[in-house]
Amino acid sequence: MNKRIKNNITASLLLGALSFASVSCDVIEKEPIENFSPDAVFSTPARIEKAVVGMYDDNQNAEFLGGRALIYSDVRGADTDPASFFGGIGLFNTLSNDGTVTAAWTGGYRAIYTANQFLQALEANRTKVPTDLLAKQYEAEAKFIRALNHWYLVNLFAQPYTFSANGSHLGIPLSLKAFDATSAFTPEAQIPRNTVAEVYAQIEQDLLFGASNLPVRAGTGFGDVARATQGAAEALLMRLYLYKGDNAKAIEFADKVKARGYVLNPSPVTVFSNYTTKESIFSVAHNQGDNPNTNNSLGQHYSPVKRGDISVNPYLNLFGAQELTDLRKTALVTVDAKNKAWTLKYTDNTQWVPVIRYAEVVLTKAEALAKQSDLPSVEALDLLNTIRKRAGAIELTLLDVPTKEALVNAILLERRRELAFEGHGMFDLLRNKKDIPANGSNSAQAYGSNKTILPIPQVDIQANPKLVQNPGY
């Protein structure tokens, strides 16, 4: 943990209490973190549980997984209009001293710090947890949160895994220890950047532990989506393998997720108002009393009746003559009197952040199957059509996608239609070695260009001599 991270992160074992008993009582109550020592936190089973839930509260960080981490991929993708609200992030002219970039970096590492702090305290107090099974679950939840934040950080601040042979280029610092006040400024705390491959390996290790030790999803309750489950860990592993280009493992884990009982809702609209259906795998939960506020929530940024910082006219260009009745266009987009298009996926502060849902699993398996086959895969086409049929679009045939390349491109296009504004925009382009097209005042960004990734905050570079800046900043 470098000095800047330590200075900016006031992490805690106990940030609040959140009831997971039902959807109607998901209320986060914060208490001053300095009131609680590890001994106090681990004094009773109930307090230990609250400490675990406190990690999810920090994962809700308004500058990162409260929604902004997803936005930063999408406003740098191809399907929104240029967004000037986010400093230089949405305009590809970011500077290394950009305050929004610094806040994102700090927000991600704050959540990681809290998870690490819990893991260290758990290790010292493991016998106070009622059962070893429960201790492993709590450990797995902390590692899931750590993996999730490392995942978004490495994909925002480093080139994609396939940019170099075996992901050998610089990624981000792997933070696996929470340094206390006495060691925060020691050389040990000044962590250099790991390679992307090393970051992916740690994420994989944390998620594999989760896939074995997290709870099995029990139903459609609040905690089945707002807390980590075995299916959530497997779904993120599926995504990780797809990004690495390991199509066989992506297919294997897509099948594992399917076997958990996840299904598509009858309509693609449902998941954005009913957050705990069997389509949602993991989301960052919000409610009226606990949300990222009027400057940070997805609903505020995307809704024209709120802040309205992100319009989505380019998204409409994804729908041709075969998609005139597509619900993702007719029911999830609105066009105002000034001919500006807006997504209806998010309309207020309380809406949950959809980290991963089953539609992505279906499309990932389709993509992986199509890529590993020399000829157009019939199974991949069937999976693609499952998504299209659900949306009300006309199903495709092999005449529409006569080659492997045509089928892969059709699936990638379908991902853009289905998963738009859910944090996949730039990531999907870069992992497939595609340029980011010109858009309004934004010039095209060639694959591999310096500005497709964010700079390491300058204040961290100055505080930690072991950090190396990204090229071009």
Secondary structure as UniProt FT lines:
FT   HELIX           3..8
FT   STRAND          17..18
FT   HELIX           23..25
FT   STRAND          28..29
FT   HELIX           33..35
FT   HELIX           38..41
FT   TURN            42..43
FT   HELIX           45..59
FT   TURN            62..67
FT   HELIX           68..74
FT   TURN            75..76
FT   TURN            85..88
FT   HELIX           89..91
FT   TURN            96..97
FT   HELIX           99..124
FT   HELIX           126..128
FT   HELIX           132..157
FT   HELIX           161..163
FT   HELIX           165..167
FT   TURN            181..185
FT   HELIX           187..189
FT   HELIX           196..213
FT   HELIX           223..226
FT   HELIX           230..244
FT   HELIX           247..259
FT   TURN            260..261
FT   TURN            268..269
FT   HELIX           270..272
FT   TURN            275..276
FT   TURN            278..279
FT   STRAND          280..284
FT   TURN            288..289
FT   TURN            294..296
FT   HELIX           298..302
FT   TURN            304..307
FT   HELIX           313..316
FT   TURN            317..318
FT   HELIX           321..323
FT   TURN            324..325
FT   HELIX           327..330
FT   TURN            331..332
FT   STRAND          333..335
FT   TURN            337..338
FT   STRAND          341..343
FT   TURN            349..350
FT   STRAND          353..357
FT   HELIX           358..372
FT   HELIX           378..391
FT   TURN            398..400
FT   HELIX           404..419
FT   TURN            420..421
FT   HELIX           425..431
FT   TURN            432..433
FT   TURN            440..441
FT   TURN            447..448
FT   HELIX           450..452
FT   HELIX           458..463
FT   TURN            465..466
FT   TURN            471..472
//
